[in-house]
Every structure is written in structure tokens, then in C-alpha cells.
Amino acid sequence: MANSNNKLTSSSSELDLYQPILEDYLPSGSIQEPRGKLRLRDLLDISPTLTEAAGAIVDDSFTRCFKSNHAEPWNWNVYLFPLWCCGVLVIVLTLGWIIFLSSFIPVHFLLKGHDKLRRKLERCLVELICCFFVASWTGVVKYHGPRPSMRPKQVFVANHTSMIDFIILEQMTAFAVIMQKHPGWVANLKIPGNGSAVVYTGQGLLQSTILESVGCIWFNRTEVKDREIVARKLRDHVQGVDNNPLLIFPEGTCVNNHYTVMFKKGAFELGCTVCPVAIKYNKIFVDAFWNSKKQSFTMHLLQLMTSWAVVCDVWYLEPQTLKPGETPIEFAERVRDIISVRAGLKKVPWDGYLKYSRPSPKHRERKQESFADSVLRRLEEK
């Protein structure tokens, strides 16, 4: 009899333990509880803040935008490694850079008085070195739609997964791109001794000479003055007849090619035609997403070079113009819809710059005050 009582007590305690879970599956009112007892659903009803927090824990759509896949180890065996060294390091990269530099340097410095011819040759050489880079990844790129042409008052916008987006598009057409300055061999950096800030002292060979020859515009997102300067340069560039097509990544940051975050409105305030470009990578062989917080660009390139192939599709979509009564923000969202549908990406209502910053203290204080008021009201009702 004592054993039976112990079993009943154990069953009762287990019911109490799993009661919050049972509430989700049993009809309302099927589980009777003492009056005045605070249940899980009551706790979530205390404040929208708790409901919002619980929803973020269950489905954090912001963090998932920047989550990279686990890199599969490459088959480093005695048969493939020598072939990889010979093909990628010796033939593609070494030979490619020798051909490029031996042609680019004389053209850049000896044809100073023949600007039109110099720009044309430099465009062809930049496209050539981009082809060498794509070949080093065993790139398989399929382009859909008409090839971009040099026309005034047009700007191309594309979703952004990695810096290699620019290389893949550049091997087809010499775009002038607006990009964030990056450390390492891409640009020279000076880091103060205390490590508290990064100060740009100049641009490296790749930025200041090679990409500058196709009209690229560089900026530092931490400098407020850069925004005004860049906006003026953009307006001047799109008006030029002989300038290369302007390419902008309006998301402002790399996203993992599953989602699209909010487009910045700057590219849609220029008063010109917007040409959407959709880029979709096949992740069977390698994840092309560059997580700049966890991986340098050099290591990212090495990962791509040691993968089996980089496979992607590029769609040049129908040009779009601002409709009567449409704001630049609405125009940006409409173009984002077009790119997302074509590339099969999910839209999320997040600003990509949030991954570089923390919520402001004022925003936290407002949330705290709202939470405190709702708790007090709930306690008064009880």
C-alpha cells in the first residue's frame, strides 16, 4: 500500500513538472489549478517585451542572416594536392598575376596622355585578372540576361554575399563599384597601440591603383564625412557618358545568400534607372558567404580555392524607374522584392548595419520603462 502511495505522489509531481508543456496540447480549462497561481501564459502576458524576447529566442531571423555553413574538409591526398598546387598556385595565380602586372603597369604609367585608350585597356586587364581569380576557385558561373552596357544615368544594384560578388560580376563587365575599405593586402591600415580604433592611412595597390582605374569609389562606414563625399561622387559618376557602369550593394554588408536585409536608399535617390542583379550560389560544393568577423578575406579566398567548385547563377533583371508618388524607400523595397524572388531569397525587415553596432542606451531605457509599467499594472490587477 505504501508503494502505491509513493507511485501516486511521484505521478502527481511529474504532472506538475510537465504541466506547462501539457497546456499547449490539452484544451483550455482541462487542467484545473488553484486560484491565484501564476501560469506560463500569464507570465508571457505580463508584457509584450517578454513575448517579443521569447519570439526572438525561438526564431531569431537576424542572426540567421549571418550564419555560415560548416566548411567540409577538402580531400587532401597524394593524388590531388600536387595537381591543385600546379593548377591553382602556379598556373592560375602566379602566371595570371605575371601577365596582368606586366601589362597593367606599362599601360597605367606610359599612356598618361591617352586617357581614352588607357581606360579601355585597363578595363580589359581588370576583367582578365578577375577571370584568373574565378578560375582559381574552379568557378562555374552562368549569366542570364543581356550584358550590361555603358550608359549614363543608370546604376546596378545586387544582393551581397561576399567580396567575390564583385569579382564574378567584374569578369563579365568592368563595373565601377562602391565598397567599404578593407584591411590587409586590399588596403593599408594603421592600428593604434591601444587597439581601440582603426585608422585608414591610405589605400593599397589593389584599391588605389588597379580598381581606381575603373572608377571605384571607396568609403569608411565609421566616418560621417565620407557619406557626404560618396553621395556627391555617385551623382557625378552616373552623369558621365564614358564612365563604367556603377555597381552598388545596397544591403551594405555580406548576407549568407539565404536572406536579404534592408536596402539602403542612397542608390535609389540618384534620379536614374536602377538595374537589379540577382546572385545565387549553389552551396553543394562550398559556402561562398564571407563572415568578416570570423575570417579574413585571405582565408576566405583560400577556402574557395581549396573547394571543388564555386557554382552560381547571375541574373541581369529588367531595369526599374521611380514611379510617380513613390518614395526612395518604397522604390528600394520594390527592387529588393524583385531580386529576392528571382534568387529565391527570404526577405527580413532588418538593417544589416545592426551587426556592427549595439542598441542605444535610450532604446534600452524605453524598453525597461515599458516592462516595469506592465509588471506594475499586472500586479495591481492580481
LOLO-262137 format. One line per field, with one value per residue (C-alpha): y, x, z; residue in three letters. Coordinates in steps of 0.02 Angstrom, whole numbers, plus 50000, padded with zeros to 5 digits. Example, Ala and Ser with C-alpha at 12.3 -4.5 7.8 and 13.67 -1.06 7.14 Angstrom:
<nodes>
y <- (49775|49947)
x <- (50615|50684)
z <- (50390|50357)
res <- (ALA|SER)
</nodes>
This chain:
<nodes>
y <- (50000|50116|50080|50129|50294|50330|50298|50414|50551|50528|50536|50694|50778|50728|50804|50968|50962|50940|51046|51197|51079|50991|51158|51176|51013|50998|51103|51261|51225|51039|51063|51138|51245|51336|51515|51647|51534|51617|51510|51518|51602|51732|51765|51795|51908|52022|52123|52125|52138|51960|51897|51984|51911|51735|51752|51810|51658|51538|51621|51741|51792|51924|51809|51679|51806|51799|51616|51520|51335|51221|51203|51025|50969|50957|50790|50823|50664|50623|50623|50788|50902|50910|50942|51080|51163|51155|51214|51345|51414|51400|51413|51514|51636|51655|51656|51762|51898|51899|51926|52056|52161|52154|52227|52341|52438|52495|52539|52636|52738|52753|52801|52950|53065|52946|52931|52852|52713|52688|52668|52544|52436|52445|52388|52237|52194|52208|52089|51972|51963|51932|51786|51715|51729|51641|51504|51479|51434|51320|51443|51389|51547|51556|51729|51762|51914|52049|52103|52275|52419|52590|52714|52873|52887|52704|52608|52420|52351|52172|52066|52043|51880|51910|52020|51888|51953|52098|51983|51872|52023|52111|51969|51998|52189|52317|52395|52544|52488|52575|52470|52476|52492|52328|52284|52176|52172|52253|52415|52478|52506|52585|52514|52618|52537|52530|52437|52548|52607|52576|52724|52718|52796|52754|52627|52480|52434|52343|52489|52644|52588|52437|52462|52650|52634|52575|52718|52627|52733|52687|52735|52704|52674|52745|52916|53031|53147|53001|52986|53162|53142|52974|53041|53181|53062|52946|53086|53143|52966|52921|53079|53033|52960|52872|52809|52624|52559|52593|52441|52459|52328|52419|52295|52370|52206|52024|51911|51721|51706|51638|51808|51989|52129|52308|52403|52574|52710|52801|52707|52747|52935|52968|53002|52870|52698|52555|52387|52242|52100|51938|51821|51646|51524|51336|51278|51096|51120|51272|51409|51573|51680|51785|51809|51953|51944|51766|51753|51864|51888|51796|51643|51659|51654|51505|51415|51446|51391|51228|51186|51084|51224|51390|51373|51519|51600|51785|51866|52038|52089|52217|52399|52491|52675|52775|52775|52933|52961|52825|52866|52807|52687|52609|52601|52510|52385|52353|52316|52205|52106|52079|52018|51908|51821|51789|51722|51628|51728|51767|51948|52003|52178|52206|52337|52246|52380|52316|52182|52320|52413|52391|52455|52633|52663|52765|52618|52501|52626|52640|52451|52442|52575|52488|52322|52399|52483|52323|52222|52351|52351|52161|52155|52282|52175|52023)
x <- (50000|50145|50220|50055|50050|50230|50187|50036|50143|50276|50146|50073|50244|50282|50115|50163|50333|50263|50107|50170|50200|50033|49944|49998|49914|49760|49602|49586|49514|49555|49690|49623|49741|49721|49657|49792|49929|50035|50045|50168|50041|50009|50194|50204|50052|50140|50222|50243|50429|50432|50331|50450|50601|50529|50491|50669|50738|50628|50652|50800|50789|50926|51066|51019|51056|51241|51260|51384|51384|51517|51660|51685|51869|51945|52014|52200|52277|52436|52348|52250|52365|52507|52380|52300|52469|52515|52346|52293|52455|52574|52471|52319|52377|52564|52552|52395|52472|52631|52530|52420|52555|52674|52533|52445|52596|52658|52481|52445|52606|52656|52487|52454|52421|52300|52163|52029|52143|52218|52048|51992|52147|52139|51957|52006|52151|52043|51918|52063|52130|51953|51941|52101|52028|51867|51970|52069|51905|51853|51711|51558|51457|51302|51245|51064|51001|51083|51260|51270|51322|51399|51255|51231|51103|51097|51153|51162|51113|51141|51121|51285|51361|51548|51680|51689|51519|51615|51745|51611|51520|51681|51743|51593|51586|51707|51596|51641|51591|51562|51641|51696|51883|51957|52117|52262|52327|52166|52207|52340|52288|52367|52306|52344|52438|52289|52188|52037|52013|52066|52127|52145|52309|52297|52243|52343|52392|52230|52119|52221|52288|52203|52021|52037|52069|51890|51818|51783|51727|51786|51715|51734|51565|51629|51665|51514|51601|51629|51441|51426|51580|51521|51346|51421|51538|51393|51291|51440|51481|51307|51304|51464|51443|51612|51610|51597|51427|51406|51378|51310|51272|51131|51124|51288|51352|51376|51224|51230|51133|50978|50905|50903|50911|50850|50918|50994|50902|51058|51063|50880|50895|51008|50865|50923|50871|50904|50956|50932|51058|51018|51159|51126|51263|51249|51313|51338|51525|51565|51480|51527|51469|51609|51590|51713|51702|51768|51876|51998|51973|52135|52074|51906|51992|52097|51938|51863|52022|52029|51847|51789|51698|51608|51444|51324|51193|51185|51026|51028|50847|50732|50781|50667|50623|50544|50354|50251|50217|50340|50471|50653|50623|50473|50574|50714|50591|50514|50685|50728|50568|50621|50795|50732|50602|50724|50863|50746|50796|50691|50660|50687|50649|50822|50956|51118|51220|51150|51283|51415|51330|51241|51068|51074|51053|50896|50816|50858|50788|50624|50609|50646|50516|50384|50422|50414|50246|50168|50229|50156|49989|49984|50023|49886|49760|49810)
z <- (50000|50041|49870|49788|49881|49829|49646|49657|49735|49600|49462|49537|49545|49365|49311|49394|49311|49135|49162|49059|48914|48932|48925|48744|48692|48804|48783|48886|49059|49056|49188|49349|49451|49617|49600|49603|49537|49402|49245|49099|48985|49120|49130|48944|48954|49079|48944|48755|48793|48862|48714|48595|48685|48684|48499|48465|48557|48459|48289|48280|48097|48114|48173|48043|47905|47951|47995|47887|47849|47919|47795|47737|47735|47563|47504|47534|47466|47374|47206|47214|47313|47184|47046|47149|47182|46999|46935|47062|47134|46985|46826|46876|47010|46978|46789|46796|46905|46799|46640|46722|46808|46659|46553|46677|46742|46569|46515|46675|46678|46495|46421|46534|46386|46301|46432|46323|46260|46433|46517|46384|46405|46595|46591|46488|46604|46761|46680|46640|46819|46882|46760|46835|47010|46959|46875|47037|47125|46981|46957|46859|46830|46722|46668|46621|46528|46421|46462|46546|46435|46466|46476|46577|46717|46766|46919|46950|47121|47181|47337|47431|47494|47483|47403|47267|47206|47132|47052|46973|46900|46852|46742|46629|46635|46710|46843|46950|47124|47289|47426|47607|47636|47697|47790|47734|47556|47496|47588|47707|47887|48039|48204|48360|48500|48617|48486|48518|48340|48163|48062|47873|47818|47634|47508|47449|47272|47238|47288|47246|47077|47000|47050|47047|46860|46833|46937|47101|47250|47424|47593|47779|47862|48028|47951|47939|47816|47697|47670|47601|47491|47424|47387|47283|47191|47150|47072|46969|46911|46846|46740|46646|46472|46466|46647|46683|46744|46930|47042|47219|47352|47444|47589|47649|47720|47673|47699|47689|47524|47610|47655|47601|47729|47705|47555|47590|47495|47432|47267|47237|47263|47114|46994|46870|46808|46929|46854|46977|46979|47072|47128|47192|47247|47247|47417|47370|47345|47455|47554|47468|47616|47692|47879|47900|48091|48095|47940|47847|47661|47625|47719|47632|47462|47517|47569|47397|47309|47408|47371|47225|47136|47159|47066|47047|46937|46895|46828|46747|46775|46694|46733|46854|46873|47013|46996|47020|47205|47257|47390|47376|47521|47434|47273|47364|47437|47267|47191|47340|47306|47125|47173|47315|47207|47064|47176|47294|47448|47602|47648|47828|47898|47972|47945|47905|47995|48161|48164|48180|48323|48488|48537|48602|48791|48759|48669|48815|48941|48847|48844|49031|49072|48966|49051|49226|49192|49125|49276|49397|49309|49312|49498|49534|49440|49541)
res <- (MET|ALA|ASN|SER|ASN|ASN|LYS|LEU|THR|SER|SER|SER|SER|GLU|LEU|ASP|LEU|TYR|GLN|PRO|ILE|LEU|GLU|ASP|TYR|LEU|PRO|SER|GLY|SER|ILE|GLN|GLU|PRO|ARG|GLY|LYS|LEU|ARG|LEU|ARG|ASP|LEU|LEU|ASP|ILE|SER|PRO|THR|LEU|THR|GLU|ALA|ALA|GLY|ALA|ILE|VAL|ASP|ASP|SER|PHE|THR|ARG|CYS|PHE|LYS|SER|ASN|HIS|ALA|GLU|PRO|TRP|ASN|TRP|ASN|VAL|TYR|LEU|PHE|PRO|LEU|TRP|CYS|CYS|GLY|VAL|LEU|VAL|ILE|VAL|LEU|THR|LEU|GLY|TRP|ILE|ILE|PHE|LEU|SER|SER|PHE|ILE|PRO|VAL|HIS|PHE|LEU|LEU|LYS|GLY|HIS|ASP|LYS|LEU|ARG|ARG|LYS|LEU|GLU|ARG|CYS|LEU|VAL|GLU|LEU|ILE|CYS|CYS|PHE|PHE|VAL|ALA|SER|TRP|THR|GLY|VAL|VAL|LYS|TYR|HIS|GLY|PRO|ARG|PRO|SER|MET|ARG|PRO|LYS|GLN|VAL|PHE|VAL|ALA|ASN|HIS|THR|SER|MET|ILE|ASP|PHE|ILE|ILE|LEU|GLU|GLN|MET|THR|ALA|PHE|ALA|VAL|ILE|MET|GLN|LYS|HIS|PRO|GLY|TRP|VAL|ALA|ASN|LEU|LYS|ILE|PRO|GLY|ASN|GLY|SER|ALA|VAL|VAL|TYR|THR|GLY|GLN|GLY|LEU|LEU|GLN|SER|THR|ILE|LEU|GLU|SER|VAL|GLY|CYS|ILE|TRP|PHE|ASN|ARG|THR|GLU|VAL|LYS|ASP|ARG|GLU|ILE|VAL|ALA|ARG|LYS|LEU|ARG|ASP|HIS|VAL|GLN|GLY|VAL|ASP|ASN|ASN|PRO|LEU|LEU|ILE|PHE|PRO|GLU|GLY|THR|CYS|VAL|ASN|ASN|HIS|TYR|THR|VAL|MET|PHE|LYS|LYS|GLY|ALA|PHE|GLU|LEU|GLY|CYS|THR|VAL|CYS|PRO|VAL|ALA|ILE|LYS|TYR|ASN|LYS|ILE|PHE|VAL|ASP|ALA|PHE|TRP|ASN|SER|LYS|LYS|GLN|SER|PHE|THR|MET|HIS|LEU|LEU|GLN|LEU|MET|THR|SER|TRP|ALA|VAL|VAL|CYS|ASP|VAL|TRP|TYR|LEU|GLU|PRO|GLN|THR|LEU|LYS|PRO|GLY|GLU|THR|PRO|ILE|GLU|PHE|ALA|GLU|ARG|VAL|ARG|ASP|ILE|ILE|SER|VAL|ARG|ALA|GLY|LEU|LYS|LYS|VAL|PRO|TRP|ASP|GLY|TYR|LEU|LYS|TYR|SER|ARG|PRO|SER|PRO|LYS|HIS|ARG|GLU|ARG|LYS|GLN|GLU|SER|PHE|ALA|ASP|SER|VAL|LEU|ARG|ARG|LEU|GLU|GLU|LYS)
</nodes>
